Amino acid sequence: MLGIGELTLVLLVIVVVLSIKRLPDLVRSAGKAARILKSEKRALKEQDAPQPAPPGTGPGAANDDARSSPRVIRGETTERRDP
């Protein structure tokens, strides 16, 4: 009686022998899929990477305030409640 390991090996050999003509196409397709996944991964990393800060907004920007445009801070106005 054959065990699980032997049956798996026999099945694998049968699949390889019967699909020997298709094997290069399968390997080629797997290579294309790997390249596509790699390029998509690279594109996602580039998309998620922080954009470089414009000049005058990084550390030491206080010295450049006179040369840069005024900064606008948006917020809400509320009524002040005096106690």
Contacts in CASP RR format, 6 or more apart in sequence:
PFRMAT RR
TARGET T0000
AUTHOR 0000-0000-0000
METHOD contacts of the structure
MODEL  1
MLGIGELTLVLLVIVVVLSIKRLPDLVRSAGKAARILKSEKRALKEQDAP
QPAPPGTGPGAANDDARSSPRVIRGETTERRDP
2 10 0 8 1.000
16 23 0 8 1.000
19 26 0 8 1.000
55 64 0 8 1.000
56 64 0 8 1.000
56 68 0 8 1.000
61 68 0 8 1.000
END
